[in-house]
């Protein structure tokens, strides 16, 4: 379950991407999260997913 607060979500998702998942698609599939919802929530605080670095920047 992802944190609801966008800043906490950012930290949690980047940690998971760094330590456990090779892509955002893998994270969303394994954590049962809708990718677009995650992208929308984090873009709302100015972050976008970077495939090269596999993190939100």
Secondary structure in CASP SS format (residue, H / E / C, confidence):
PFRMAT SS
TARGET T0000
AUTHOR 0000-0000-0000
METHOD secondary structure of the structure
MODEL  1
X C 1.00
X C 1.00
X C 1.00
X C 1.00
X C 1.00
X H 1.00
X H 1.00
X H 1.00
X H 1.00
X H 1.00
X H 1.00
X H 1.00
X H 1.00
X H 1.00
X H 1.00
X H 1.00
X H 1.00
X H 1.00
X H 1.00
X C 1.00
X C 1.00
X C 1.00
X C 1.00
X H 1.00
X H 1.00
X H 1.00
X H 1.00
X H 1.00
X H 1.00
X H 1.00
X H 1.00
X C 1.00
X C 1.00
X C 1.00
X H 1.00
X H 1.00
X H 1.00
X H 1.00
X H 1.00
X H 1.00
X H 1.00
X H 1.00
X H 1.00
X C 1.00
X C 1.00
X C 1.00
X C 1.00
X C 1.00
X E 1.00
X E 1.00
X C 1.00
X C 1.00
X C 1.00
X C 1.00
X E 1.00
X E 1.00
X C 1.00
END
